[in-house]
Amino acid sequence: MLMKYIYLIVICILFNSCFVMQTGSTSSGPLLSIADKKTDKAFGKARTVFVLGIGRHKRDFLVDEAQTNMYAKRPVKSNEYYSNFTTNVAHKLFLFGIIFVTKATVTADVLKSATAPEPRQLPFVTDNYFINDVDSFGIGEELYYKVGDGPVKKYKIASIGTSSIKLKSEIEKTELEVKPMDVFYSTKKNVNGFKPGENVRIRVFLFYDTVKLLAINNTEAILDVDGEYYVRPISKVRKN
């Protein structure tokens, strides 16, 4: 019986013994105007666990993941911006170094600009580009567009008029005339930390599958699933 208590005490000591080391950095600014006011505090976290030196993240990637988490949890609103970034990386060793836990935390002040710009009437159309509530688009730029209930297709902007945009399909060699305020999917817009061209994860039945994010708008993403285009809500997409 005594040996059992000794073993239990030794196990508790092993699991509770840890060494903590922290590193951090602070970046002040930007401050666009001295009249700008702090409205909120944004923060993001990420962590990884190494067992006998085997893990899935390097320090730099972990900080990036924490920053992406912050952008997703507290996106800036109209006339807001991030300032005074702080990065903290904590390392914890358990079981005399067998288990190594790294946790990254990124924080930033959310400031609201005191001088709000005049709202631009959308769509804003020129001879070379146009802006709608999704993104700005220029002649020659590629985008994705869905005609009615049909499939999503990839197009290139052929010309821009005051009331219509001409799209051209390089694959089907067809042209399509649409309106500037129609729903487009941008190949360069970032939404909640997601960027077209990167790999993301979506749930397929009980498991997550890795697919490529092709384009995005404010609410939906275009995904390449085995060579076919699929539309999914951004809320259903996960970082890879």
C-alpha positions in Angstrom: 0.0 0.0 0.0 2.8 2.4 0.8 4.4 1.8 -2.6 1.2 2.8 -4.3 1.1 6.1 -2.4 4.8 6.7 -3.4 4.0 6.0 -7.0 1.0 8.3 -6.9 3.1 11.1 -5.4 5.8 10.6 -8.0 3.3 10.8 -10.8 1.7 14.0 -9.4 5.2 15.6 -9.1 6.0 14.6 -12.8 2.7 16.1 -14.1 2.9 19.2 -12.0 6.5 20.0 -12.5 7.0 22.4 -15.3 9.3 25.2 -16.5 7.8 28.3 -18.0 9.7 30.7 -20.3 8.1 33.7 -22.1 9.2 36.0 -24.9 7.3 39.0 -26.3 7.4 42.0 -28.5 5.4 45.2 -28.8 4.8 47.4 -31.8 3.3 50.9 -31.2 1.3 52.4 -34.0 -0.1 53.2 -36.4 -1.9 56.2 -35.0 -3.6 58.0 -37.9 -4.8 60.9 -35.8 -4.3 62.0 -32.2 -8.1 62.3 -32.0 -8.7 58.6 -32.8 -10.2 56.7 -29.9 -9.7 53.2 -28.7 -13.0 51.2 -28.9 -12.0 47.6 -28.2 -9.2 45.2 -27.6 -8.6 42.3 -30.0 -6.7 39.1 -29.2 -6.0 35.8 -30.8 -4.4 32.6 -29.5 -2.8 29.5 -30.9 -0.8 26.7 -29.4 1.0 23.5 -30.3 2.4 20.6 -28.4 5.7 18.8 -29.0 6.3 15.3 -27.6 9.9 14.3 -27.7 10.6 17.1 -30.2 7.9 16.1 -32.6 5.2 18.8 -33.3 3.3 20.5 -36.1 4.3 24.2 -35.9 7.3 26.4 -35.8 7.2 29.6 -33.7 6.7 32.0 -36.7 3.8 29.9 -38.0 2.2 29.8 -34.6 2.3 33.6 -34.3 0.7 33.9 -37.8 -2.1 31.5 -36.7 -2.7 33.5 -33.5 -2.9 36.7 -35.6 -5.3 35.1 -38.1 -7.4 33.9 -35.1 -7.5 37.5 -33.8 -8.6 38.9 -37.2 -11.4 36.3 -37.3 -12.6 36.9 -33.7 -12.5 40.7 -33.9 -12.6 42.0 -37.5 -12.4 45.8 -37.9 -15.6 47.6 -38.8 -16.0 50.8 -40.9 -13.4 53.5 -40.0 -11.7 51.1 -37.5 -8.1 49.9 -37.6 -5.6 47.9 -35.5 -2.8 49.5 -33.5 -0.3 48.7 -30.7 0.3 45.1 -31.6 1.7 42.9 -28.8 3.0 39.4 -29.3 3.7 37.0 -26.5 5.1 33.4 -26.8 5.1 31.2 -23.8 7.0 27.9 -23.6 6.2 25.3 -21.0 8.1 22.1 -20.3 6.4 19.2 -18.6 7.7 15.8 -17.5 11.3 17.1 -17.5 11.2 18.2 -21.1 9.3 15.3 -22.6 6.3 17.4 -23.4 6.9 20.9 -24.7 3.9 23.3 -25.1 4.2 26.6 -27.0 1.4 29.1 -26.8 1.3 32.3 -28.9 -1.0 35.3 -28.0 -1.4 38.3 -30.2 -3.3 41.4 -29.1 -4.0 44.8 -30.6 -6.0 47.9 -29.8 -8.9 48.6 -32.1 -9.1 52.4 -32.8 -11.8 54.3 -34.5 -10.9 57.1 -36.9 -12.2 60.5 -35.8 -12.3 61.7 -39.3 -14.6 59.4 -41.2 -14.2 59.5 -45.0 -17.1 60.5 -47.2 -19.1 57.3 -48.2 -18.5 56.4 -51.8 -21.6 55.6 -53.8 -21.5 52.0 -55.0 -21.1 50.8 -57.6 -18.3 53.2 -58.5 -17.4 52.7 -62.2 -14.6 54.1 -64.3 -13.3 53.1 -67.8 -10.7 50.8 -66.3 -12.1 49.4 -63.1 -15.3 49.3 -60.9 -16.0 48.9 -57.2 -19.0 47.2 -55.6 -19.7 45.9 -52.1 -17.4 42.8 -52.7 -14.2 44.3 -54.0 -12.6 46.4 -56.7 -12.2 44.8 -60.2 -10.2 45.9 -63.2 -10.0 45.1 -66.9 -8.2 41.8 -67.5 -8.8 40.6 -63.9 -10.1 37.1 -63.3 -13.1 36.5 -61.1 -15.8 33.9 -60.6 -19.5 34.4 -61.4 -22.7 32.4 -61.0 -25.4 32.8 -63.6 -28.8 32.3 -61.9 -29.0 28.7 -60.5 -26.3 27.5 -62.9 -22.8 26.5 -61.9 -20.1 28.9 -60.9 -17.6 29.7 -63.8 -14.3 31.5 -64.1 -14.3 34.7 -66.2 -12.0 37.5 -67.2 -13.2 41.1 -67.4 -13.1 42.1 -71.0 -14.6 45.6 -70.8 -16.3 48.0 -68.3 -19.2 50.3 -69.1 -21.2 52.6 -66.9 -24.1 50.2 -66.6 -22.7 46.8 -67.7 -19.6 44.7 -67.4 -18.5 42.3 -70.1 -17.1 39.0 -69.0 -15.2 36.5 -71.2 -14.8 32.8 -70.6 -11.3 31.7 -71.8 -12.3 28.0 -71.6 -15.7 28.2 -73.4 -14.8 31.2 -75.6 -18.1 32.9 -74.7 -19.0 36.3 -73.4 -21.4 37.4 -70.8 -22.8 40.8 -70.0 -23.5 41.5 -66.3 -24.2 44.5 -64.0 -21.6 46.1 -61.6 -23.6 45.3 -58.5 -24.1 41.6 -59.4 -22.6 39.0 -57.0 -19.0 38.3 -57.9 -16.3 36.3 -56.2 -12.9 37.9 -55.9 -9.6 36.2 -56.4 -7.6 38.7 -54.3 -10.0 39.7 -51.4 -9.2 38.5 -47.9 -12.1 37.7 -45.6 -11.7 36.7 -41.9 -8.1 35.7 -42.6 -8.9 33.5 -45.6 -7.0 34.3 -48.8 -7.7 32.9 -52.3 -5.1 30.4 -53.4 -4.5 28.8 -50.0 -5.6 25.4 -48.9 -8.5 25.2 -46.4 -10.5 22.5 -44.7 -14.2 21.7 -45.1 -16.3 19.0 -43.4 -17.2 16.0 -45.6 -19.6 13.8 -43.7 -17.7 13.0 -40.4 -14.2 14.1 -41.5 -12.5 17.2 -42.8 -11.0 17.3 -46.3 -8.3 19.7 -47.5 -9.3 21.7 -50.6 -8.1 24.8 -52.4 -9.9 28.2 -51.9 -10.2 29.8 -55.4 -12.3 33.0 -54.7 -14.3 34.7 -52.1 -16.9 37.4 -51.4 -18.4 38.7 -48.1 -20.3 35.5 -47.3 -19.3 32.6 -49.5 -16.2 30.9 -50.9 -15.5 29.1 -54.1 -13.6 25.8 -53.5 -11.8 23.4 -55.9 -13.0 19.9 -54.9 -11.4 17.3 -57.2 -11.4 19.7 -60.2 -15.0 20.9 -59.7 -16.2 24.3 -58.3 -18.3 24.3 -55.1 -19.8 27.2 -53.2 -19.7 27.1 -49.4 -20.5 29.6 -46.7 -17.3 31.1 -45.2 -18.6 30.1 -41.8 -18.2 26.4 -42.9 -14.6 26.9 -44.0 -11.7 26.2 -41.6 -8.0 27.1 -41.7 -5.8 24.3 -42.9 
